Amino acid sequence: MQSLRGGIMLSRLPVRQLVRQANAGWCRPPLGLRAAAAAAEQRGAAVEDQQQTQQQPQQDEPQAPKQPQAAKQQQPAKPGATGPGGGGGKKKGGGPGKQQQGQQQQSTSSAEEIRALRIQKAQELRDAGQEPYAYRFDRTHYTDELAEQYGGLEPGEEAPSAAVAVAGRVIARRVMGKLAFVSIRDDRGTVQLYVDKARLEEAQPGGFAAVKNQIDVGDIVGARGGVKRTEKGELSVVAGSVEVLTKALLPLPDKWHGLGDVEKRYRQRYLDLIVSDTTRATFRARSKVVSTIRRYLEERDFLEVETPVLESVAGGADARPFVTHHNALGRPFTLRIATELHLKRMVVGGFERVFELGRVFRNEGVSSRHNPEFTSVECYQAYADYNDMMDLTEGVLRACALAVTGVTRVPYQGCEIDLGSPFRRATMNDLVKEAAGGLDLMGGYAGDVEGARAAALQALESAPDRDAARKAASKIRSAPSTGIVLNEMFEALAESSLVQPTFVLEHPVEISPLAKPHRSKPGVTERFELFIAGRELANAFSELTDPLEQRARFEAQFASHRAAVDAAAAAAAAAAAAAADSDGAARAAASDDDDAPYEVEVDYDFITALEYGMPPCGGLGIGVDRLVMLLTDSPSIRDVIAFPLMK
């Protein structure tokens, strides 16, 4: 902290403000300090100019407004390429020259100095009687409505008696003598403000100076005036008044490069949405997917219901829950890991077709395919089975594809996915046979777990994915049944190869505690999972309605988890004892390991509900986030969740 004679402290005053105060006679800093402050002021202005120029267009005037397209990735233009803007082309100063760009890029002003400069501009607006953070603005037209209503104007023609009011964020500005061109974007597109000094000053004295000196890229402004099409063919609002509705204090990222830091895109999604057409299009597509699913189910007489997020017993899936505590009740609760068991209670109560679209929470790892909180839709239909659920799944996905892309053949990460043809249907055992050289686990080793293990380990020796084979082998050696061996082999060898839509049928009983046993094949259930692009997208059963068998399966699941937890605890204790004996630093096994065993509880109230009788029922769950990934060609689940969990 530095002080001047007289006790005036400088550490908290922006340098530009200090200079203004000094010039006003508040204080007279030493010449050296005044020179440094003036230099910093010039640097701040230079960076502001650089930021404005980088956001400015590179041709005479902006292109006509375009609507975001969910299915088409939009690449940022390269410096010097044609793009939106106005006022002057290259030969008339339409963009910075190489020498000018180099000088601008050498500026050393910090973001804090730019922020201080913009705070000063906000205060100047207040001093002039304008609130820089307006309460409201009476808009008459969105940008797309302007394009529709005045699209017939010829170049150079102005609409007689037109009076419109538009508002949006400034994305480019250029001042050329007595003309200024400001491009603003609202929720539906972009439009140019044609600011003629003489016309603006006539209705708003001092308005042109405000546009020139106080409006920056990133500000939100409102403008009123007429409508014309410029000689270059650009539909524009001829500004009769321009006002700042929100003064932005921080500059936007460089237009040409956007947000290069992927982590920052996720952490500061609001900034990503401002600068990226593609990101905005993705979330518009997500909204269409959600509304299409809801409408598709409601048109088929499904009733949307809401079930608890806080649960006494986590059920409906085999996943580790988040645990919380209710202070007033003095008891623990879990966040739901599925909506299944409460929806089935609704079916027991007499609602024959129900669904819920909502958030689900699982205390698991984060990856390109997994987020601990995600959106799913689950639906249940009385007097139906898993065959009906396959038909329903195909219908939902086709409807969503048409709503988002207009076609049923969609590109995903370099592959064309066909959602229009009937989806392939294959059993898990047959898919493992194809991938493992004819190994028939359920046919040849149904009751011989030792033989199934040995045969599976031998098949893994020739697996192309050695890492997946090693992980599967460690689990297969301790697999308690042939069904578990089959599932591990499927995940290691077959799952990633399922690019086109494939219903994987007949999952083992051991991994399907809520599905009916297959009506003609022992050891497997009437269950399917839908795989597309190598990942699971949907899961469905012919729902188990026998309360006695449901109790037995739940209790077997409880015992299996309990045994795994006890074994892990014993192993951790042994490791700790060995570590203490060797170096005195006892360490327990890591508690945050995704593969670490965890305890489950039996939902006896759900069993009681089944004992009152549930009709034959088909149930389906679809991962909404993964469906949006597919339809928007997004490689990561974090691209389709507005605010994903970050490490």
N, C-alpha and C positions, 0 to 999 in steps of 0.2 A: 504494500500500500504506500502510495506516494502522496505527500501533502505539499501545498503551496504556503507561502507566507500569508498569514491571515487566517489559517486554520481550515481552508477549504479542501476537502478530501476528493480525490479524483477517481478512486478505484471503482466506484459504482456508477459513474457517469459515462455514457457512450461518448466517444471522441467527437462525433459531429455535434452532439448537444453541448459539449464543453466549448467548442469553437463558437457556437451560436451565443452561448452565455458570455463568453469573453468579448465577442464583438458588441454585445448589448451593454457592456460595461459592468457585468456582474463581477468579473475578476479579470485580471490581466496576467495570464501565465507567462513565464519566461519565453523568450523568442524561440529557444530550442524546442520547448514543449509545444508551442504553437505550430511550429513547422512540422513536427512529427504528427500532430493531430490533423493538420491539413493534408499531409501525405496519406494518412490512414483514411481520411474522408474521400480523397480521390481514388484510393484503392477500392473502397466500398462501392463507389459509384461505378468504377470500371467493372467490377464483378457483376453488379446489377445489369450493366449494359451487355456484358458477355452472356449472362443468363437469358436476357430478353432476346438477344440475337440468336442464341442456340435454339430458342423456342420458335423463332420466326420462320416463316416460309421462305422457299427459295424460288418461287415463280411469281408472276405479277399479282395473282389473286388466288384465294383458296378454291379448292375443288368444291363441287356441289356436295351438300350434306349426304352422308352415307350412314346407313343403319348398321349396327354391329351384327356380324354373322356368327352364330354359335359354332357352326361346323367348320369355319375357315380360319386358320391361324393368320394373323396379320403381322407382317414383319415390319419393323421400323425402317423408315427411309434412310438412305445414306446421305451424308452431308453433300450438298450440291445437287442432289436429285430433286425433281419436281415434287412439290408438296403444297399443303395449304398455306395461304398467306396473301398478302396484297401490298401494293404500293410501288414496287419497282423490281425489275428483273436483274439479272447479273450485271448487264451493261449499265444499268441505272442505279447501282448500289443495292440490288436486291438481296445480297448476302455478303457476309464478311469475306474479304480477301485473305489470302494465305498469310500475308504479313500482319494484317489486323488480327486474325485468329491467333497467331503466335504471340502477339503482344498481350491479347486478352488472357490467354491461358497462363501467362506468366504472373498474373495478378496473385497477390498473396493475402488478400482480404479473407477473413474467416467468416464462417456462417454467422457467428455472433455479431460481427460488424454489419453484415447484410441485414440481420434481424433488427439491430439498433436503427439502421437507416429506415426500415419499413415502419418501425414503431413511431419514428419521427413523422413519417408521412401520415400515419393514422392521426397523430396529434394535430398536424396541420389541417387535416380535414375537419376535425372537431373545431379548431380555431376559426375555420371558415363557415361554421354553422351546419356541417353535415356529419351525421353520426356514421362512423365507419363500420358499425355492426348493426345493420338495419333490423327493424322489427318485422317488416313484411314488405312485399312488393306485388303489385297487381299485374300479373302477367296475362296477356291476351292470347299468346300463341306459343306452342312448342316449335322447335326448329322444323320438325317434319311437317307440321301443319302449315307453316309458311311455304315450304316447298310444294305442298299439294295445292294450296290456294293460289299461289302466285307463280306457279311453274310455267304458265303460258307467256310470261313477259319476254319480249325480245331484247337482245343486247342493246343497251343504251336507253331502254324504256323504263319509265317510272310509273307505278300504279297511281292513278289519280285518286285523291282523297283517302289514301290508305293511312291508317293510324294503328300501329301495333306496338306492343310492349313485350320485350323478350328479356330473359335473364339466363345467366350461366357463368361458368368459370372461364377466365381468359386463358387461352392456350397459345396465343400468338399475338404480337402487336408490332406495328411498324409505323413510324412517323416519317412522312416525306413532305417537308415544307408545310404547306397549309392543308395537307390531307393526312389522315391517319386511318389505318386499317387494323381493326381488332377482331380476331376470331374468338368466338365464345362457344362453349359446348354445354348443352343441357343433357337431360336424361335420354334424349332421343336422337341427338345428332349435333351438328355444328352449323353456325351461320356467321357471316361476316358483318361487322358494323362498319359502315362507310361514314367516316367522320370528316365532314367538310367544315373547316374553321369558320367560314362566314355564316353558314347555316346554323351551326351549333351556337356560336356566340350571339346570334340574333335572339335565340330562345333561352340560352343559358350563358349569360356573361361569365367569362372565366372558365367555361367548360373545356375549351380546347387545351388550355394550359394544364388543367387537371388530368385530362387524358394523357397528355405528353409527360407530365412530371410526377403524377401521383398514382397512376394505375400501373400495376406490374403483372407479369405473367403469374397466374395462380390466384389472383384476386377474383372474387365473384361480383359481377356487376349487373346492373339492369339498364336497359336502354329503351327509349320510346322514339318513334319517328315513322317515316314512310318506308316504302319498299320499292326497290329498283333492281334492275339487272344491269350490271356494269357493262362497259364496252367489251370487256374480256369474257362476259357471259356468266359472271358470278352473282347469284341472288344475294342481295344485301339489304340490311336495314339502314336507312339513311338517318343517322342519329340527330334527333332534335333535342335530346337530353340524355346524359349518361351519368349514372351515379354508382358509387362503390357501395355494395351491399355487405360485403365481408372483406376486410383487408387481411390478406395472407401475410404472415410474418416470416415464413420460411420459404425459400425458393424451391421450385419443383426440380426433379432430376433432369439432367440433360435429355432433351427430346430424342436425340439421335441414338442414345445408348440405353435410355430407360433405367430400370433398376437391375443392374448386373448382379447384385448380391442376392442370391436366391433366398438365403435366410432372412434378409431384410424384407423381401416380398411377402413372406409368411408372417413375420412379426409386425410389420407395418402394412397390413393389407389395405388400409385406407389409401395409402400412397400408391400402392400397386394398382388399385382401382382407378385412381386419378390418371395415371400415365399409360395404362395398358388397355387397349381395345379388346384384346384377347381375353384378359381376365374378366372384364365386365361381361363379355359374351358368354363365358363359362358359367357365370352365376345366373345369367338370364336362362341359360339352358337348364341349369339345375332347377330353377323355379318351374320351368315347363315340365320337367320330369315329375316333380312332386304333384303338380296339379293334374297332370295326365293320369298318374296312378290313381289318385283320389277319384277323379271323374270316371275312369274305366270301371273301378270297383263299384261305385255308387250306381252306375248305370245297370249293373248286374245285381242290384238289390242288397249289396253289402252295406252294413251299418257301421259308421265310424264311431269308435268308443275310446275312452281314455282310461288307462290303468295306472296303478301307483308306480312312482319312480323309487320311493323308499319302500323297502321290503324287509320283513322279518327273516325270511328265508330266501336266498338267491336260488332260482330254479329256472328251468326251461332251456338250459345249455350247460355244457361242461366247460366253465371258464372261471377264472379267479375274479371275485367281485371286489369292488371298493367298499371299505367298511367305514361307517361314520357313527356318530353318537348323538342321540336326542337328549338334550340336557333336561328338559322338563319331565320327560318320561323316565329318564335315567336308565336307558337301555340302548344297546347297539342296533344299528340298521345297516343294510347294504343297499347300494344303488343297483337297480335292476340290470341283469345281464341278458334278459330277453323279456318279451311281453307275453310269451306263450301261455303260461299257466293261468294267468288271470283272464286271458281271452277265452280259454277253454272253460273257465268257470261261467263266463257269459253264455257259452253254448249250452252248458248244463242248465242254466237258468231259462233257456227257451229262445234265445236269439240265434237263428239258424245260420246267418251269414254276418260275420263281424270282421272288422279290421282295425288296425292302429298303425299310424305313421308317427314315429317318434324316435327320440334319442335312447340309445342303449349304451351302457358303460361296462367296460371290461378292463381289469387291472393287468394289462399285458403290455408288451413292448410296442415301440413306435417304428414303423417302416414305411416304405412306399405304398404298401397295401393295408397297413393297419394304423388306426388312430384309436386311442383308448375310449373316446366317445364317438359314436357314429350313428347314422340314421338307418333305420330298417323299416320295412312294412311287413307286418304279419297279418295273414287273413285265414279264417277258418270257415269251412262250409259243411254244414250237416248233410248227411246222406251222400257224401262224395268220398272218393279215395284218391290215392296219389296219381292215378291216371288222369283224373279231372284236374288235378293241380298242375300237371304238365301242360295241359291245354291252356289253362289260365295263365301260366307263366309265359308261354309263347305269345299269347295275346297281349299281355301287359308290355312285354319288351318291344313288340312290333309297334304298338301304339305310341310308345315313348320315342322310338326311333323316328317315326313319321312326324311327330310333333316337333322334334328338335332339328332334324336334318332334312325331312321331306322324303327320305328314301329308306329302304330297309337293308341296303348294303352300305356299311359304314367303314371308313378307314380307321385302323387302330395300330399305331406304332409300326407302320409299314406293311400291314396286312389288311386285306379286305375281309370284313366279317359279314357273313350272310345271315341276317336275321329274318329274311323273308321265307326261306325254305323250311320245311319241317326239320326240327332239330334231331340230330342223331340220338339214338337210345342204345346204351350198351351197359352190361353189368360190370361191376368192379372186378369180378373174377376174370371176365373175358378180356378186359383192358390190361390186366396184369399178365395174362397169358400172351397177349400180343407183344408186350414190352419185355417179357422175361423168357423168350424162347419156348413158349408153350407150357410153362409151369402152371399146373392146375391145382391150386391150393385147396379150394373147396371141394373139388371132385376127388382128388387123390389123397388128401391129408385132413379131411374133415374132423376126424377124431384123433389124429396123431400129431400133437403139437411139436414133439421132438423131431419127427420127420419133416414137418412143415418148416421148422427153424433151419434145419440142415439144408433143405432144398432151396430155401430162400437165400441163405448166406452164399451158397454156391452160385446162384444166379446173379447175385450182386457183384461177384468177382469180375464179371464182364460188363458191368454197367458203365456207360460213357461218362456220367457225372460222378466222379470219384468222391467228391466231397459229400454229395447227397447219399451215396452208397455207404460211406463210413458212418454217417449219422444214423442211417436206417439200421445198419448192422448192430450198432450198440443197443438199439431198442429191441431189435428182433431177438437177440440172445436172451433177453429177460421177458419176452412176451409170454403171457400166461395162456394164450389160446391161439388156435389157427386163425380166428377172425381178426385178432390184433395183428398177427403176422401179415395177413392180406392187406389190411389198411396201411401198414408201414410200407409195404412193397408198392402199393398204388401211389402213395405220396412221393416215394423216391424215384419211381420209374415211369409212371404214366401221366401223372397230373399235369406236368409242364408241357406235355405234347398236345394237350387238348385245346387247340386254337379255335376251331369252329365250334359253335354251340353244341354241347354234348350233355345229355342227361346220363349221369352215372347212377346206375340202379343197384338195388339189392346190397345194401351195406350190412356188415355183420351185426348181429344182435348186441355184441359187447359194446359197440360204440353208438348204439341207437336206442337209448333207454325209453324214449317216448314214442317209438314207432311200433306198429303192429308187426308180429312175425309174419313172414311171407306165407301166403295161404297154401303154397305147394312145395316150397323149398326150405328144408331145415337149415338152421344156423344163420339165416339172413332175414332182413326185414323189408317191408314195403316202404322203401325210402329212396329218394333220389337227391343228388346234388347237381346243379347246373354249373358246368365249367365253360368259360369263354376266355380266350387269350391266356390260358394256363392258370386261371384263378377262379375260385368259387364265387358264383354270383347269386345263387339261390339254393334253398334247402327245403325239402318237403317230405311229409309222411302220409301214409294212411295211419291216422292217430290211434294210439293204444287207448282202448276204452275199458279194458278189463281191470277193475281196481285191485284185484288180488295179484295179478301179474305185475301191475304197476308198482305195488308196494314191494314185491320181491326184487324188482330191478333197481328201484331207488335204494333199497337197503344193501344190495350187492354193490352198487356204486359207492355208497357211503363206506362200506367195509374196505373196498379197494383203495379209496383215497386215504382212509385211516391207516391202512397197512403201509402205504407209500410214505406217509408223513412219519410214522414211527421208524421205518427203515432209514429215512433220511436223517432223522434226529440221532439215531444210533450211530450212523456213519459220521455225522458231524462231531458227536461226542468222542468217538474213537480218534478222529483226526485232531481234535483239540488236545486230547491227552497225549498223542504222539508228538504234537508240536510243543507242548509244555515240557515233555521229557527231553526234547532235543535242544530247544533254545529258549524256553520259558515264555514264548509268545503264543499263547493259545488263541486260535482263530476259528470261529464258527463258520459254517458254510454261508455263502452270500445269500441274504434273505430276499434280494431283488432279482434273483435268477428267474427268468420266465419259465424255465423247465422245472423249477423246484416244485415239489408236491404241495398241495394245499388241501384243507379239509372242506367237506361239503356237508350240508344238512338235508334231512328228508323233510319234504313239505307234506306233512300228514294231513293238513287241512285240504290240500288238493286231492289227496286220496279219498278223503271223506266226501268231497264233491262228486268224485267218480262213482262212489257207492250209491249216490242218489240216481245215477244213470246218465250217461252222455250218449247221444245217438252216434251212429257211424259218422266219421268226420274225416275230411281231408284238410291238412294245414300246410301253409306255405309261408316262407320268409324270404324276402329279397333285400340284398344290400343296396341301398339307394346310392351311397357314395360311389361304389364300384360301378354301378350302372351309369352314373354321370361321367365317371372316368372314361368308360367305353364310348359313350356317345359324343364326348368332346375331345377325344384323342389325347387325354391327359395321362402322363406316365406315373404320376404320384397322387395318392389320395389327398395329400395336402394341397394340391392344386384345385380341388373341388370342395374343400371345406373352408369356409370364409376365414375362420380363426382357428387353425389347427393347434393342437398341443405341441409345444416346442420344448426341447431339452434346455 
